């Protein structure tokens, strides 16, 4: 640690402070996402679809391509979020992971696409076609089945 700090222009104290700050910032991000979920009445979410074997490529990607990829794709990544591939979708964006595999009720992406919270509603008004309750239900089923 000391040799690394000496090799760069960063002091040991600065590096230690930075190392302590990063987890704190991540904790704030997680807490904020949790507060957003807590403020929404999750009972108003469409139920998960009953379809089995839901996959990203077959079922979810076409939905995202229609309503999300214009702002969250290869060419543009608002909020550093991409929804054009499974890997990118699972990675999340600047607000952290939007998907909790196996638990759509804890997945902030579901709250956003369901438009239950106007502050995080996706797509925003005038920016794309909102997902139907059936599409939200399919996304929920995909997440509940492990987001594969």
Secondary structure, DSSP 8 states (H G I E B T S, - for coil): -HHHHHHSS--HHHHHHHHHHHHHHHHHHHHHHHHHHHTS-GGGS------SS--IIIIIHHHHHHHTTTTBSSS-BGGG---SSHHHHHH-BTTB----TT-GGG-HHHHHHHT-STTT-SS-TTSS----HHHHHHHHHHHHTT--
